[in-house]
């Protein structure tokens, strides 16, 4: 089941189909039975009329704010805003639900929906990564609060992707500094990948770039160590071949220092 399907299934899970909904067009905002408003909203959602559905779900809460239906409608309104890519509205509604009903069984879904809204707004690595950080925080929140849920299992997968994205940003900035000869600044970025994102796909290149940086700075023992750690963990990587070549060109060979921070950062990962 994809996460998109998970959102859809979980949004409607547990919803009671009370009395039959009518098939009228968008209803006027007049006092109506709560079941009627809710079911009309649900019908609009199933027909793909998301704007009308969101309005109707909001109307449930407006006309019957203390009913059980209002709680369901608030979650469904958040989901409907999400379907329209109105992420701010979806997050605001989901957070309001959590604030009002923190112990409700649908709170898990509300937290998950917030995380998905942030996750879908992740931008290219060349842009500011504030949204990626917010998505990561929201995913961690889901995992921490509901560790045994389907939401947590899906959040774990997406958390890996957000980490990879943030590591990619560090690599992009590090390459920028490296090309311009700002070796100390570049080493900070590549080191951040090793320290903070050791399980991401960017680690092999980060180790190679550190080998380049340390050679350029004349810190040969660190260059040898970075290449050795790279060779031990990724022996078939193109990055190791490149690191080995530039060391040999400098009449050096890979040599690991087990006490180095690089070795300690990766010894429990690979």
Helices and strands as residue ranges (DSSP letters): H 3-12, H 34-46, H 50-63, H 68-83, H 87-100, H 107-119, H 130-145, H 150-179, H 183-196, H 203-217, H 220-233, H 238-249, H 261-266
